[in-house]
Amino acid sequence: MAALIYVMGVLVMSVSSILLLVSYARVRRRLLLWSGVCFAGLAASNAILVVDLVLLPEVNLYVWRLAVAAGAMLVLVFGLVWESEK
């Protein structure tokens, strides 16, 4: 049951990322780009969660998960700061 929830998290983040990036391609608002990249990073973090807890439970990927999620959030913070300066 937990594996299903983890996979659903990956799917939701991936679909959100795709929708944001498609919207960016249509209207060219850079905040949509930063948000789409952030959600793609969060989807990657959730994918690492699936690998860590479901596929390879004997391997500890906790630090990698957090690093990818932190990088994704830093991209969004950078985008927010960059857009507020203009």
FIBALO-355699 format. One record per residue (C-alpha): y, x, z; chain; residue number from 0. Coordinates in nm, 3 decimals, padded with zeros to 5 digits, always signed. Layout:
<pts>
@v=Y&u=X&w=Z&cadena=A&num=NUM
...
</pts>
This chain:
<pts>
@v=+00.000&u=+00.000&w=+00.000&cadena=A&num=0
@v=+00.244&u=+00.280&w=+00.084&cadena=A&num=1
@v=+00.176&u=+00.446&w=-00.252&cadena=A&num=2
@v=+00.278&u=+00.126&w=-00.429&cadena=A&num=3
@v=+00.609&u=+00.119&w=-00.240&cadena=A&num=4
@v=+00.676&u=+00.485&w=-00.327&cadena=A&num=5
@v=+00.604&u=+00.424&w=-00.696&cadena=A&num=6
@v=+00.827&u=+00.117&w=-00.694&cadena=A&num=7
@v=+01.107&u=+00.331&w=-00.551&cadena=A&num=8
@v=+01.067&u=+00.576&w=-00.839&cadena=A&num=9
@v=+01.074&u=+00.291&w=-01.091&cadena=A&num=10
@v=+01.381&u=+00.125&w=-00.940&cadena=A&num=11
@v=+01.576&u=+00.452&w=-00.928&cadena=A&num=12
@v=+01.471&u=+00.537&w=-01.284&cadena=A&num=13
@v=+01.573&u=+00.198&w=-01.421&cadena=A&num=14
@v=+01.904&u=+00.217&w=-01.233&cadena=A&num=15
@v=+01.969&u=+00.561&w=-01.376&cadena=A&num=16
@v=+01.889&u=+00.447&w=-01.729&cadena=A&num=17
@v=+02.115&u=+00.144&w=-01.699&cadena=A&num=18
@v=+02.402&u=+00.353&w=-01.566&cadena=A&num=19
@v=+02.365&u=+00.613&w=-01.839&cadena=A&num=20
@v=+02.344&u=+00.347&w=-02.111&cadena=A&num=21
@v=+02.661&u=+00.189&w=-01.973&cadena=A&num=22
@v=+02.826&u=+00.530&w=-01.979&cadena=A&num=23
@v=+02.729&u=+00.572&w=-02.344&cadena=A&num=24
@v=+02.893&u=+00.238&w=-02.422&cadena=A&num=25
@v=+03.219&u=+00.256&w=-02.227&cadena=A&num=26
@v=+03.261&u=+00.631&w=-02.162&cadena=A&num=27
@v=+03.367&u=+00.602&w=-01.798&cadena=A&num=28
@v=+03.275&u=+00.930&w=-01.636&cadena=A&num=29
@v=+03.202&u=+00.774&w=-01.298&cadena=A&num=30
@v=+02.909&u=+00.597&w=-01.464&cadena=A&num=31
@v=+02.784&u=+00.936&w=-01.583&cadena=A&num=32
@v=+02.801&u=+01.090&w=-01.235&cadena=A&num=33
@v=+02.631&u=+00.784&w=-01.085&cadena=A&num=34
@v=+02.358&u=+00.791&w=-01.349&cadena=A&num=35
@v=+02.288&u=+01.159&w=-01.291&cadena=A&num=36
@v=+02.281&u=+01.098&w=-00.915&cadena=A&num=37
@v=+02.029&u=+00.817&w=-00.953&cadena=A&num=38
@v=+01.818&u=+01.035&w=-01.183&cadena=A&num=39
@v=+01.812&u=+01.299&w=-00.910&cadena=A&num=40
@v=+01.717&u=+01.039&w=-00.651&cadena=A&num=41
@v=+01.439&u=+00.920&w=-00.883&cadena=A&num=42
@v=+01.316&u=+01.279&w=-00.904&cadena=A&num=43
@v=+01.328&u=+01.303&w=-00.525&cadena=A&num=44
@v=+01.120&u=+00.987&w=-00.498&cadena=A&num=45
@v=+00.875&u=+01.125&w=-00.756&cadena=A&num=46
@v=+00.836&u=+01.436&w=-00.542&cadena=A&num=47
@v=+00.772&u=+01.202&w=-00.248&cadena=A&num=48
@v=+00.484&u=+01.043&w=-00.439&cadena=A&num=49
@v=+00.341&u=+01.384&w=-00.523&cadena=A&num=50
@v=+00.388&u=+01.503&w=-00.166&cadena=A&num=51
@v=+00.240&u=+01.209&w=+00.023&cadena=A&num=52
@v=-00.002&u=+01.053&w=-00.226&cadena=A&num=53
@v=-00.125&u=+01.308&w=-00.480&cadena=A&num=54
@v=-00.114&u=+01.632&w=-00.279&cadena=A&num=55
@v=-00.111&u=+01.539&w=+00.091&cadena=A&num=56
@v=-00.218&u=+01.891&w=+00.192&cadena=A&num=57
@v=+00.097&u=+02.043&w=+00.038&cadena=A&num=58
@v=+00.429&u=+02.008&w=+00.220&cadena=A&num=59
@v=+00.712&u=+01.937&w=-00.025&cadena=A&num=60
@v=+00.955&u=+01.805&w=+00.235&cadena=A&num=61
@v=+01.215&u=+02.076&w=+00.176&cadena=A&num=62
@v=+01.201&u=+02.028&w=-00.201&cadena=A&num=63
@v=+01.246&u=+01.652&w=-00.164&cadena=A&num=64
@v=+01.550&u=+01.698&w=+00.055&cadena=A&num=65
@v=+01.697&u=+01.967&w=-00.171&cadena=A&num=66
@v=+01.670&u=+01.746&w=-00.480&cadena=A&num=67
@v=+01.816&u=+01.445&w=-00.296&cadena=A&num=68
@v=+02.100&u=+01.656&w=-00.155&cadena=A&num=69
@v=+02.173&u=+01.795&w=-00.502&cadena=A&num=70
@v=+02.184&u=+01.443&w=-00.643&cadena=A&num=71
@v=+02.425&u=+01.330&w=-00.375&cadena=A&num=72
@v=+02.642&u=+01.639&w=-00.428&cadena=A&num=73
@v=+02.669&u=+01.549&w=-00.797&cadena=A&num=74
@v=+02.796&u=+01.204&w=-00.701&cadena=A&num=75
@v=+03.042&u=+01.343&w=-00.445&cadena=A&num=76
@v=+03.167&u=+01.594&w=-00.703&cadena=A&num=77
@v=+03.213&u=+01.313&w=-00.954&cadena=A&num=78
@v=+03.401&u=+01.098&w=-00.705&cadena=A&num=79
@v=+03.634&u=+01.383&w=-00.610&cadena=A&num=80
@v=+03.682&u=+01.485&w=-00.974&cadena=A&num=81
@v=+03.773&u=+01.131&w=-01.079&cadena=A&num=82
@v=+04.007&u=+01.075&w=-00.785&cadena=A&num=83
@v=+04.214&u=+01.381&w=-00.879&cadena=A&num=84
@v=+04.298&u=+01.244&w=-01.222&cadena=A&num=85
</pts>
